[in-house]
Amino acid sequence: MEFELTDEQRMIVETVGKFVRTELDPHADEVEKLDDVPPELARSIREKAIAAGLYAANMPEDIGGGGLDAVGITLVERELGKTGFALQMLVARPSNILQACEGEQRDRYLLPTVRGERHDCLAMTEPGAGSDVRSMRTRAVRESGSDGSDTYVLNGTKHFISHADMADFALVFAATGTEETARGTKNLITAFLVDLDTPGVEVRRGSQCVSHRGYHQCELIFTDVRLPAGQRLGEEGRGFALMGEWLGASRLQVAATSIGRARRVLDLTLDWAAEREQFAQPIGRFQGVSFPLADMATELEAAELLTLRAAWKQDQGTMTDRDAAMAKLYASEALGRITDQALQTFGGMGLMAELPIERYWRDARVERIWDGTSEIQRHIISRSLLRPLGA
Ligand SMILES: Cc1cc2nc3c(=O)[nH]c(=O)nc-3n(C[C@H](O)[C@H](O)[C@H](O)COP(=O)(O)OP(=O)(O)OC[C@H]3O[C@@H](n4cnc5c(N)ncnc54)[C@H](O)[C@@H]3O)c2cc1C
């Protein structure tokens, strides 16, 4: 067992950490106030990330990505997690699922996305289909023309689609049929690459979210959108399996950003507990303040070990859905507890916009919801424990 980072991993942490401090953090207040990242700023951050070799670090080297393994990308995400999502997402990663692109799709979608010329978003969730994503109503009906054309006609609505307002195309999941399963009739899902300027596609800004100002959710409305069969990603009816192949990576991303953010919050809280005086001594001398600090540090270490272990297992090809679910569940819930306790330690100042604590507290809340709620992670973990026992 080896817990030390290699020299290369240490260099990754230093490089990304410096990028966060010098290129992202200075803009955090402005993004928060505007609830937006001005396009010029977004462009400049992306350019700097590309120049620093940080862009698309999750993608294989032979297609122009950073070629980092799962432990490497987890360390990158951990450092990026120290700032808000609106800024960190400008540096980070295109959807891994794009690696399923074949033939012409690689030139139109995968490669320009890795180069930072095009931007993707992922559209799965619908107003009526969240955790139960297979119950989606968005449908793609295949039509074969007498001229030999092979087209899908897409209709439906997606919501909560992150950064669709900054994207050029979406990975859209739609029902293309049904199958009988032990739990009744279920949709067969297929993935499509949909350019957002295709006739019949409308992108609307969604409600304002309490977490991660400047990182917007959108509605995507599809009305008789005609997609040549070449826009299908992977095989028909295999979209759900395709999603499943990459879901572990996105859950590790949530876990990694959660531990990065928790680390920063803990550091700020330690400084405050050491400096803020009441009753003529630093508040950190009161056990009521210091014991929660011990709990915060312990939970953070545990979350980090669980997350890095899952990433290490991914590199060995042995990571299970349970490993990723445990990391996501524990790290996101630990972040929630740590930010809440941090705010308590700051007292009234913790609630004031003048300090970043209330922001971290608000931002932490979404981590327990997106990429599968805590309940869904518990469901995955408990099923993996009970299924072998026949329960
Ligand atoms: C800010 C934000 C950004 C997002 N970005 C994207 C995106 O880019 N693309 C995308 O496709 N989606 C995105 N999502 C959607 C996100 O993945 C869903 O919100 C999430 O999966 C939960 O679905 P839901 O909100 O419909 O909640 P619901 O599924 O309605 O759940 C409501 C409650 O019921 C519980 N519940 C549901 N089923 C069960 C069960 N079987 N057992 C126990 N409890 C259960 C849930 O845990 C939750 O507490 C985003 C969401 C948010 C908030």
The ligand as a Gaussian input file, in Angstrom:
#p B3LYP/6-31G(d) Opt

LIG

0 1
 C      -27.930000      22.571000     -10.442000
 C      -28.284000      21.302000     -11.156000
 C      -27.620000      20.981000     -12.334000
 C      -27.946000      19.816000     -13.023000
 N      -27.323000      19.534000     -14.218000
 C      -27.781000      18.501000     -14.971000
 C      -27.294000      18.291000     -16.298000
 O      -26.384000      18.996000     -16.778000
 N      -27.836000      17.291000     -17.040000
 C      -28.819000      16.480000     -16.563000
 O      -29.272000      15.602000     -17.298000
 N      -29.294000      16.639000     -15.299000
 C      -28.824000      17.630000     -14.505000
 N      -29.313000      17.825000     -13.231000
 C      -30.359000      16.927000     -12.736000
 C      -29.959000      16.084000     -11.538000
 O      -29.165000      15.007000     -11.935000
 C      -31.285000      15.668000     -10.865000
 O      -31.762000      16.824000     -10.198000
 C      -31.128000      14.528000      -9.902000
 O      -30.810000      13.338000     -10.559000
 C      -32.416000      14.312000      -9.071000
 O      -33.564000      14.336000      -9.834000
 P      -34.791000      15.287000      -9.408000
 O      -34.247000      16.629000      -9.112000
 O      -35.848000      15.205000     -10.457000
 O      -35.322000      14.711000      -8.052000
 P      -36.351000      13.476000      -7.871000
 O      -35.880000      12.308000      -8.643000
 O      -37.742000      13.964000      -8.088000
 O      -36.144000      13.148000      -6.327000
 C      -36.824000      13.869000      -5.293000
 C      -36.456000      13.195000      -3.968000
 O      -36.901000      11.839000      -3.971000
 C      -35.812000      10.970000      -3.695000
 N      -35.944000       9.718000      -4.433000
 C      -36.269000       9.532000      -5.732000
 N      -36.250000       8.225000      -6.034000
 C      -35.904000       7.567000      -4.917000
 C      -35.683000       6.185000      -4.583000
 N      -35.814000       5.210000      -5.489000
 N      -35.324000       5.878000      -3.303000
 C      -35.174000       6.866000      -2.370000
 N      -35.356000       8.163000      -2.626000
 C      -35.693000       8.519000      -3.880000
 C      -34.581000      11.746000      -4.164000
 O      -33.409000      11.251000      -3.549000
 C      -34.936000      13.150000      -3.732000
 O      -34.652000      13.319000      -2.374000
 C      -28.955000      18.960000     -12.501000
 C      -29.603000      19.286000     -11.312000
 C      -29.273000      20.431000     -10.642000
 C      -30.000000      20.754000      -9.354000

